[in-house]
Structure formats: C-alpha cells, structure tokens
Amino acid sequence: MAGRQRPRRRRAGGRVLLAALLLLGLCCRAAPERIRYAIPEELGRGSLVGPLARDLGLSPAELPARKLRLSAEKQYFGVSGESGQLYVSERLDREEMCGEAASCSVSFEALLHNPLNVFHVQVDIHDVNDNDPAFSKAALGLEIPELTLPGARFPLETARDPDVGSNALLTYQLTSSPSFSLALKESSGGKKQPELVLERALDREEQSSFQLVLTAVDGGDPARSGTVQILVNVTDANDNAPIFREAETELRMSETTTPGWRFPLAEADDPDVGRNSLQSYELSGDEHFSLAVQAGPGGDQRPELVLAKALDREEAAFHELVLRASDGGEPARTGTARIRVAVLDANDNAPVFSAAEYTVRVAEDVPVGSTLLTLTATDADAGTNGHVKYSFKKITEKASQIFQLHSESGAVTLMQSLDFEEANSYYLEVQARDGGDLFDTTIISITVSDVNDNAPQISVLSALSEISEDAPSGTVVALLHVQDRDSGANGEVRCSLAAGVPFRLEKSLENYYRVVTTRELDREEVPQYNVTVRAADGGSPSLRSSAVLALRVLDVNDNAPVFAEARYSARLAENNAAGALVLRVRAADADWGQNARVRYRLREGRVRGSPLSSYVSVQAETGALYALRSFDYEEVREVGLWVVAEDGGAPALSSNVSVRLEIVDENDNAPQQAQPNTDWRFSQTQRPGTSGSQNGEEGGAWPNNQFDTEMLQAMILASANEAADANSTLGGGTGTMGLSARYGPQFTLQHVPDYRQNVYIPGSTATLTNAAGKRDAKATNPSGGNKKKSGKKEKK
C-alpha cells in the first residue's frame, strides 16, 4: 500500500461554502484538510495507493449512499465504489510527468454526495532508478598536439540522467591509462563536469592514438551506468629531424670505374608526417661526385651518388662527402651522413712480410687457444688486391693438428696442448696471398721449453701377492721401474716407502728398485700389508705419484694352542649317569686356518689299574669332558688326568693342561659292624713296637701276647667302623679301607695285588698279614645287622 501522509486536522469553526464547482456546477461544502499519499513511480495498473474511504471517515455501509468519486476523472488514479480504495489506473512515469523537477505530485479532489463534500487529495510520485546515465554520442573524438605539456585538461561531454535525488548522476570513471587520468569539476549548480587530464608527455611517433572509455555512474542501488568511447588522436609536431641509419658510409670504387656510374645511397628516415616529413637531399664534397634523386613507387625519394669525374687512386685514395636530408617543418630540421669513397687500386703490388723468419719460444703448458704470434704482411694495393690472406704452405700432419693460422689476421694459435716430451721444436712455412695471384712466404721457428707437467710413473714389473711369515729378512717382495718423462731437474725422481712397515727400497739399476723385507713377518701381528711406494720429481712445485702393493702374510704354524686356564678342576657326585658332562676345556691358537684348528685328546693314564679312557673321554672338537661310567666314592675319590690340545699344523703343535676330578660322596652305604680278626700277623720275625708298648726282650711273631693282640683288634675295629661313616677322615690314598688319622703314627693300610689288607708300622719294614685271606664282602653280619656296601668289585 502506498504511504499516506495526513496532516493534523484543523479545528475549524465551520465549513467553507464553495461558490461553485467547475465540474459539477453546484454549490457545496468542502473539507479544509488535504489527504496525501506517496507512491513510487512505475507502479502497475491496479496497484493500491491508499484507503481513501477510510481516510475520509466513511464506513463501508455509507459508501453506496455517499457515492465517492474523483473529480475530473483523473487519468492516473481511480477509486473503487465498493471498497473506497484509491488505486493506480495508468502507468506513472515521473520523468514524463514532472521532467527534472526535484519533486513530483498529482493533486485532485474526492467528491462525496448526500451531503456533498469536496476533499483535496495529493499523491507524491517518488523517483525510482529506472534510467541509465546516457551520453549524447556513442563516441567522442579528441585531438591533442604531441607537444602538449602534462597537466593539461580537456573538458568532456557530460552524461544526462533523468532520475533525481540519490538516483541521479553521481560520478564518472575512466579506464586505466598511464597517459591520462580523469578529473571532475563541480559547477555552481552542483553538476560535475568530467575533464581528461594529460599525465605524461605524448609522442605521436611512439603512439599516435588512444582509446579510452568514460563511464557515468548514478547513485542508485543497484547503480546504473552509461559509457562513451573516447578516441584521442595525437597530432604531429615537427619534433624529429631526418636520421640516416648509418652516420658514416664507406663506398669502394675501382679507379677504373667509368664516369656517370651511379651508386645508391642510404635513405634518411623522418617519423614525422605531412610537411614535417623528409622533403629533400643535398650533397657537398668535391668535383668528382654529384647527387641524383629518384622518386620511388610510394613517392619516397631515393638518393644516388653519381661519379662525375674519373678517379685516380694515386692522386687520391679517398674522397670525403656529406649528404644532408631536410624536412619541410618550420623551422626545418636536417640530418647528415658522411660518405667515404675508397678508391680501389689495380693489383700491381705483392704482399710483403715484416720479417723473413719469425722465431718463437713457448712453454709446453701454454693454454690451448693462446696466440703464439701474429704475422704481418702488407700489400700496397687496396681493396681485394690489397686484402691479404694467410695460409700454411709447408707443415707436417702432426703440426697441422697443433697449430692454427687465422687466414685474415695472421694469428698463429694453439689448437692442442704442446708436449716437450713428444717434440721440442717445429718449423712452419707460411704464405701471404692477396686477392690476385701475388704472394710472399716466411718461416716460423717454434721452440718448446719443458715444464714439470709429468708426474713420475711407477711400474710394478713383478710383485708377490703372498709371503710366508717366516720368510727371511731381505726377501724380495716386488720389482719396480720408476720414470719421469720430463727433463733436467723435472725428471729427477726420488722414491720412498711409507714409514712403519718392515720393508725397504733397494736401487738395483738406474730407475729400477726392489722392495725387500727388513725382518721376519708375524702374521698374528699384521696379517696383511698395503705398502705405499711414493715417487716425487725435482720440479717446483714437485709432482708426486704413488703405487700400493697389497701383500698378504701367509700363516706358519708357529703358535701352539693355549688353554684358557692354567689348570681345571671339577666336582662330580658319585653314582653319576654314564655320559654325564663333567666340564669343558678351551684352548685358542693364534695361527690361522688349519694351523689354528684345535683338537682335544686325553693323555693316557690308569685308574685303579684300568685305562683312564674307560673312565672319562674328551670330545675332540669342543673339549667337553664326559664321564663314561658311574663313579663310586668308596672306590675312587679323585681322578687326576691331562688333556692335550693339538693344532692342525704339520708338524702339529700342542699343549696340555691338568684336570682334577673330585668325586663327591653321597650317603649310599649303611653302617656295618666289623668282625674281630685275630689272624693278623707280621710277615717277619722282627717285632715292631707301638709307642710305649714295645717289649724289647721278647722275640718271635707279633703280637705274641694278650695285650698286643687286643690293642691291634681294637684299632682295626675302630677303623672298620669309621669306614662306614660318611664323615670319617681315614688316612691313606687308594683302597677300600683306611685307618683313622689318630692311628696314622702307628699304622698304615695299603692295597696289595694279593687283595689282602696289610698293616704297616711306621719305621718298620714288617707287614701285618690278614691270615683269613679273601673274604666275601657280601657276607651277612652274624649279629643280624645291615649289610655293608663294599664299594669295590670282588675279583674272582
């Protein structure tokens, strides 16, 4: 709904009586108030403007009787007889209705009958942004002289926008250009005048025109715009003088040239146009030449030099001329070119070298590409006849690969490196020939001097790759040949070996050396040598080289196996399983290969009369010692043996180590009562006496009285009882029975081959013999006690 603007009602004292109504011709009363509405332009037909009936204070029920209508049947608006709504009846274009006026409105009267009332209605038409800014032309042309100073301004056409207010024309924009910018000049009426500003100097010859786009933008939302193309043409100024491409030109003419001959000259160029462009040529010089100008197909002028008088080289070899070009500007600008005419002579002079022979001395290390010398041959003639070219007349194939002669300059340059050792001098014959058939020859003598450019060369004529470590001192390891291709001090060579090796150099012949050992080698200390032979020449700086002799030391079986321990011992509980591991012995051999391969074996021995190998064995590869049978502490308490470690050398080297095997007792025997035995007798009639009990007067067999007999029985009985005790400390070594340590001073027991127990008395050679002989160790105790385990096997 369009907005309604209704001013405050005035509290009038009565109604105003209208004299007459123009449309109705009747007298009536009119309300003093004005009904105002505001709508935007371009509303469609039937669009609601406002509730006119309601704003007049009428209810829907009153409308039929009051007959609401508009005066003069306004063409833009209508009112509904049923609802009393004011609506748009025709298109509203504010620009057609009000032009460029700042405000636009339509006023009319609303009539009511019964009673008759007249009300003033005003509808304000607000602008909408429905028009683009527009220029009068699609393109504008502008001419600017190229000498215009930067900062100059050029007014541009303004755009027109029928919209008003914020929708009216707001600003202008110009496409980006380094030569121009846009300025806006605001007039007293608030309008903005666009102006084109020159930012930098113009040059028509560089750019003769510019195409810009000026855009006018209004303030609507969204904004609308219009554009115009601006074509700026830069007008020419005479700011360029005619220019010749070459300031100096040389022409060559034979002295036999016929007068009247024409020679085209270079044209001048003037980038200006019209009258400011090139207009004419002039020639100044001497009487031998004149100028002719020919017109080209495009109207351009082409100057030609005309020979007016015959030339004589002997009179003048050169002629200096000046060609001037002028344009038609005001003032005129000119450009000049110097023309040098060289008169060519006939070929009546041969080339001549500056020397009959050239001598050059160069070092052999002169870089490739260096110029060794430059030959000079002159020819009095000119032009082709005086143009000398150089070439080799006589040169070896090898020298032709090393030296190069420049045909034009006569420079002799190096194409390959010189080598004094290959050739120390060269002789070259050179020819200089002019453009005709005349020539001259000369000799070049080149001497090459030596530089230290060759390092000594070490050649190994023969060399050992392997040497036995027991090779005697002075053994020849290698034969070398050393040489240096340089000469003098540069070719003198000094040889040496690296320090700290058991070798030395011996000079056998000139430049021949032998490498010999200074002592016997030890492979176990150093298994391989890389002997570096160094050679240095006498140059300054000295050049060096080296060669490496790889020598492997072969092993000799000079080291016996060494056990890890000085002796070995182990404890083994009796009743062990057969094949039980007892211990391991280890031995290492410092030699190598087969000489260092260690094998183990037992040194032969006996235990209780049986071979040691029936009790224990040693694994040959690992040194593991195994028990081959179950040990019985009561039979064997300790086994001592020797293990031999032997290497694989030829002859083999070996070492041995002692092994002590201690059998640990276990409680595997019950106690057994020993039976008194009175059948012990000495085997000789000498009676030994016990301490404090000897009777020196009695003789014969002993014991021979009751006291000695009882003492001997008690002693043997006590020893038998202790034998069954696991904690007893019986004396003696091997055997199945022993005496307690407390009887040691008087008696000892020893096993003899007849399997009897003999008692020895210290200090006596008498032997007490058990007369009972062999007893069955498995006999039952008469008293009914437990059986006693003998601990030894009964031999039958």
FENWO-V316853 format. One line per field, one symbol per residue. ss: DSSP state (H for helix, E for strand, L for the rest). phi: phi as a letter, one per 40 degrees, with the letter a starting at -180 (. if undefined). psi: psi as a letter, one per 30 degrees, with the letter a starting at -180 (. if undefined). A space follows every 50 residues. Layout:
ss->???
phi->???
psi->???
This chain:
ss->LLEEEELLLLLLLLLEEELLLLLLLLLEEEEEEEEEEEEELLLLLLLEEE LHHHHLLLLLLLHHHHLLEEHHHLLLEEELLLLLLEEELLLLLHHHHHLL LLLLEEEEEEEELLLLEEEEEEEEEELLLLLLLELLLLEEEEEEELLLLL LLEEELLLLELLLLHHHLEEEEEELLLLLEEEEEEELLLLLEEEEEEELL LLLLLLLLEEEEEEEEEELLLLLLEEEEEEEEEEELLLLLLLEELLLEEE EEEELLLLLLLEEELLLEELLLLHHHLEEEEEEELLLLEEEEEEELLLLL EEEEEEELLLLLLLLLLEEEEEEEEEELLLLLLEEEEEEEEEEELLLLLL LEELLLEEEEEEELLLLLLLEEEELLEELLLLHHHHLLEEEEEELLHHHH HHEEELLLLLEEEELLLLLLLLLLEEEEEEEEELLLLLEEEEEEEEEEEL LLLLLLEEEEEEELLEEELLLLLLLEEEEEEEELLLLHHHHLEEEEELLL LLEEEEEEELLEEEEEELLLLLLLLLLEEEEEEEEEELLLLLLEEEEEEE EEEELLLLLLLEELLLEEEEEEELLLLLLEEEEELLEELLLLHHHHLLEE EELLLEELLEEHHHLEEELLLLLEEEELLLLLLLLLLEEEEEEEEELLLL LLLEEEEEEEEEEELLLLLLLLLLLLLLLEEELLLLLLLLLLLLLLLLLL LLLLLHHHHHHHHHHHHHHHHHHLLLLLLELLLLLLLLLEHHHLLLEEEE ELLLLLEEEEELLLLLEEEELLLLLLLLLLLLLLLLLLLLLLLLLL
phi->.ccbbbcccccccabccccabccbgbcabbcccbcbbbbccgccdgccci ccccccgccdccccccfcabcffdccbabcccbgccbcbadbbccccbgc ccbaabbabbbbbfccbbbcbbbccccbcbbccbccbcabbabbcccccd hcbbcbcccbbccbgcccdbabbbdcaccbbbbbbccccgcbbcbcbcca ccacccacabbbbbbbbcbcbccbaabacbbbbcccbcbbccbccbcbbb bbbcccccdgcbbcbcccbbccbgccccbababbibccbbbbbbccccgc bbcbcbccadcbcccacbbbbbbbbbcbcbccbbbbbcbbbccccccbbc cbccacabbbbbccccccgcccabcbbbbccbgcccccbbaccaaccccc cbbbbccccgcbbccbccbdccababbbbbbbbcccbbaababbbbbccc bcbbcdbbbccaaccbacccccdgcccabbbbabccbgccbcbbbabccg bcbacbccbcgbbbbbcbaccbcccbcabbcccbbbcccbccbbaabbbc bccccbcbbccbccbcabaabbccgcccgcccabbbbbbccbgccbcbbb acccabbfgbddccbbabcccbgcbbccaccbdcbbbabbabbbbbcccb ccbaabacbbbbcccbcbbccaccccbcccaccbccccbccgbcbcccbg cbcbacccccccccccccccccccccbcbccgbchbaabcccbdcbbbba cbdcfbcbbbbdgbccbcbcccgcbccccccccgcccbccgbcccb
psi->kkkkjjlkkkilfakkjkelkeefglklkkkflkkklklllgklkfkkel ieeeffgklfffeeefiklkkgikffllkkfefgkklkflkjjeeeefbg kelklkklkkkklilklkkkkkjkjkkligkkkklflfkkkkkkkfgkkk fkkjklkllkjfllbfflkellkkkkkffllkkkkklfgfkkjkkkkkfl kljefejflkjlkkkkkagljllllllkkjjjkjkkligklkkkekfkkk kkkkfgkkkfkkjklkllkjfllbfflkellkkkcaffllkkkkkleggl kjkkkkjfkkljefekflkklkkkkkagljlkklklkkkjjkkklligkl lklfkfkkkkkllfgkkkfkjelklkkkkfllbefgjkkklkejkleeef fekkjkfefgkjlkflkljefekglkkkkkkkkafbgkllllkkjkkkkk ligklkkjkjelkkfkkkfgklkgkkelklkklkfllbffgkkklllklg khllkkjeljgklkjlkflkljefejfkkjjkkkkkagljlkklllkkjj jkkkkkigklkklflelkllkkklglkkgkkelkkkkkkfalbefgjkkk lkkkakjhflkeffellkkeefgkkkkflkkjefekfkkklkkkkklglj lkklllkkkkjkkkkligklkkkkkkjggklkflfkjkkljggkjffkaa lkkgleeeeeeeeeeeeeeeefffkfglikllcllfklklfffefellkk klfghlkkkkkkglgkkjkjffbkljfgkkkfggalkkkeflkkk.
